Amino acid sequence: MTAPEHYQKCTAIIEPKDLLQYFPFFLGNAVKYILRYPYKGQAYSDLVKALDYLEWAKERKESPEYGAFYLVPAFKNEILNTLIPKTAIEPINYDDAIAVINRVLDDVICEEEAKERDKEETF
């Protein structure tokens, strides 16, 4: 992190709704599922839903309002940082974000398979 320590200590918590209000429907739903997948305990289904919504948003060429570009880094999410460009004049990186989600999905599947193997070995 490049911010001085005194600024790192005074960071604010941003709720997803504070970001999602700047997004159109399909893109906003994709972002919702991207944000929650590591925490809700349904990583696989959340990422699959995110992929669906990203595909629909891509078809419609949806883009968030300009303010959303400034809020995304606060979430420290690899997929969002790939999806949302650094400036408002760049296009949304749908294809790159979809590729990252597919990679993360592969990791989730491997983790779930490993857990299943561990369960079977304990019996």
Buried (B, 14 or more C-beta within 10 A) or exposed (E): EEEEEEEEEEEEEEEBEBBBEBBBEBBBBBBBBBBBBEEEEEBBEBBBBBBBBBBBBBEEEBBBEEEBBEBBEBBEBEBBBBBBBEEBEEEBBBEEBBEBBEEBBEEBEEEEEEEEEEEEEEE
